[in-house]
Amino acid sequence: MICGFRTSQTNEFLRTRYAHTGVAEHSLHMQAEAIDTSLPNLSAARLRDAALELHRGGVGYYQASNFVRVDVGRVRRW
């Protein structure tokens, strides 16, 4: 796990200092409803595909950083 719950202060710090990472102002991380993760011996692309097959929540794919974000929000992908 790379990131799970984050406080509003941490979220704001990341959002304003690292704008290129796409940290949302109202991130579901602040409600413990999102996780950024990677798994050893499994590509981020394969992890993304597995998450998309569930057809539940949001799935973000960050190829350059080699991780996937999944959440319990509405079904969407980026």
Buried (B, 14 or more C-beta within 10 A) or exposed (E): EEBEEBEEEBBBEBBEEEEEEEBEEEBBBBEEBBBBBBEEEEEBEEBBEBBBEEEBBBBBBBEEEEBBBBBEEEEEEE
